[in-house]
Amino acid sequence: MYRKFFVTVLLLGAVTEPRLVPYHEGLTVAGAVAGAYGTLKGAYLSHIAVVRGALA
């Protein structure tokens, strides 16, 4: 049986709607932020942390 796994990216911080964004090949940080409906006013756009793997 073939199982299709869905990979998501968790967007937290100064984004309009913190959420899981579906990953697809070619997804950029800007695209992921757009998937969370953009940034909040006053967000530090030059301070971004990318974490790979589990957060726990």
C-alpha atoms as an extended CHARMM CRD file, in Angstrom:
* protein
*
        56  EXT
         1         1  MET       CA              0.0000000000        0.0000000000        0.0000000000  PROA      1               0.0000000000
         2         2  TYR       CA              1.3570000000        3.3990000000       -0.9930000000  PROA      2               0.0000000000
         3         3  ARG       CA              1.1240000000        6.1440000000        1.6130000000  PROA      3               0.0000000000
         4         4  LYS       CA              1.5200000000        9.7500000000        0.6560000000  PROA      4               0.0000000000
         5         5  PHE       CA              3.0940000000       11.8380000000        3.3970000000  PROA      5               0.0000000000
         6         6  PHE       CA              2.2970000000       15.4950000000        3.7020000000  PROA      6               0.0000000000
         7         7  VAL       CA              5.1500000000       17.6640000000        4.8990000000  PROA      7               0.0000000000
         8         8  THR       CA              4.3480000000       20.9730000000        6.5180000000  PROA      8               0.0000000000
         9         9  VAL       CA              6.2920000000       24.0050000000        7.6580000000  PROA      9               0.0000000000
        10        10  LEU       CA              5.3590000000       25.5970000000       10.9840000000  PROA      10              0.0000000000
        11        11  LEU       CA              5.3190000000       29.4000000000       10.8600000000  PROA      11              0.0000000000
        12        12  LEU       CA              5.4900000000       31.1190000000       14.2430000000  PROA      12              0.0000000000
        13        13  GLY       CA              6.2650000000       34.6370000000       15.3410000000  PROA      13              0.0000000000
        14        14  ALA       CA              5.2900000000       37.9550000000       13.8010000000  PROA      14              0.0000000000
        15        15  VAL       CA              3.1090000000       36.5480000000       11.0290000000  PROA      15              0.0000000000
        16        16  THR       CA             -0.5420000000       37.4520000000       10.5470000000  PROA      16              0.0000000000
        17        17  GLU       CA             -1.7970000000       33.9160000000       11.1440000000  PROA      17              0.0000000000
        18        18  PRO       CA              0.7050000000       31.4830000000       12.7430000000  PROA      18              0.0000000000
        19        19  ARG       CA             -0.0370000000       28.1130000000       11.1360000000  PROA      19              0.0000000000
        20        20  LEU       CA              1.1800000000       25.0240000000        9.3460000000  PROA      20              0.0000000000
        21        21  VAL       CA              1.8910000000       25.7070000000        5.6810000000  PROA      21              0.0000000000
        22        22  PRO       CA              2.0200000000       22.7550000000        3.2600000000  PROA      22              0.0000000000
        23        23  TYR       CA              5.5210000000       22.2000000000        1.8850000000  PROA      23              0.0000000000
        24        24  HSD       CA              6.0890000000       21.7820000000       -1.8190000000  PROA      24              0.0000000000
        25        25  GLU       CA              9.2610000000       21.5940000000       -3.8510000000  PROA      25              0.0000000000
        26        26  GLY       CA             10.5900000000       25.0690000000       -4.4860000000  PROA      26              0.0000000000
        27        27  LEU       CA              8.8950000000       26.6590000000       -1.4570000000  PROA      27              0.0000000000
        28        28  THR       CA             10.8410000000       29.7170000000       -0.2880000000  PROA      28              0.0000000000
        29        29  VAL       CA             10.8280000000       31.4840000000        3.0710000000  PROA      29              0.0000000000
        30        30  ALA       CA              8.9110000000       34.3320000000        1.4340000000  PROA      30              0.0000000000
        31        31  GLY       CA              6.3880000000       31.8510000000        0.0500000000  PROA      31              0.0000000000
        32        32  ALA       CA              5.9320000000       30.2290000000        3.4560000000  PROA      32              0.0000000000
        33        33  VAL       CA              5.3980000000       33.6340000000        5.0800000000  PROA      33              0.0000000000
        34        34  ALA       CA              2.8720000000       34.4750000000        2.3780000000  PROA      34              0.0000000000
        35        35  GLY       CA              1.1020000000       31.2030000000        3.2560000000  PROA      35              0.0000000000
        36        36  ALA       CA              0.6970000000       32.6080000000        6.7890000000  PROA      36              0.0000000000
        37        37  TYR       CA             -0.8600000000       35.7520000000        5.2790000000  PROA      37              0.0000000000
        38        38  GLY       CA              2.2270000000       37.9270000000        5.5890000000  PROA      38              0.0000000000
        39        39  THR       CA              3.9470000000       39.6130000000        8.4860000000  PROA      39              0.0000000000
        40        40  LEU       CA              2.6660000000       41.8630000000       11.2150000000  PROA      40              0.0000000000
        41        41  LYS       CA              3.4230000000       45.5750000000       11.1120000000  PROA      41              0.0000000000
        42        42  GLY       CA              6.7550000000       46.2010000000       12.8040000000  PROA      42              0.0000000000
        43        43  ALA       CA              8.0920000000       42.6590000000       12.2800000000  PROA      43              0.0000000000
        44        44  TYR       CA             11.8930000000       42.3990000000       12.0620000000  PROA      44              0.0000000000
        45        45  LEU       CA             12.1850000000       40.9640000000        8.5640000000  PROA      45              0.0000000000
        46        46  SER       CA             15.9610000000       40.5570000000        8.8420000000  PROA      46              0.0000000000
        47        47  HSD       CA             15.6480000000       38.2860000000       11.9180000000  PROA      47              0.0000000000
        48        48  ILE       CA             14.4230000000       34.8710000000       10.7760000000  PROA      48              0.0000000000
        49        49  ALA       CA             15.2780000000       31.5310000000       12.3460000000  PROA      49              0.0000000000
        50        50  VAL       CA             15.0160000000       28.3020000000       10.3450000000  PROA      50              0.0000000000
        51        51  VAL       CA             14.8320000000       25.1270000000       12.4300000000  PROA      51              0.0000000000
        52        52  ARG       CA             15.0200000000       21.7090000000       10.7970000000  PROA      52              0.0000000000
        53        53  GLY       CA             13.6410000000       18.6500000000       12.5050000000  PROA      53              0.0000000000
        54        54  ALA       CA             11.5480000000       18.4250000000       15.6460000000  PROA      54              0.0000000000
        55        55  LEU       CA             11.1330000000       21.3330000000       18.0120000000  PROA      55              0.0000000000
        56        56  ALA       CA             10.8020000000       19.0720000000       21.0630000000  PROA      56              0.0000000000
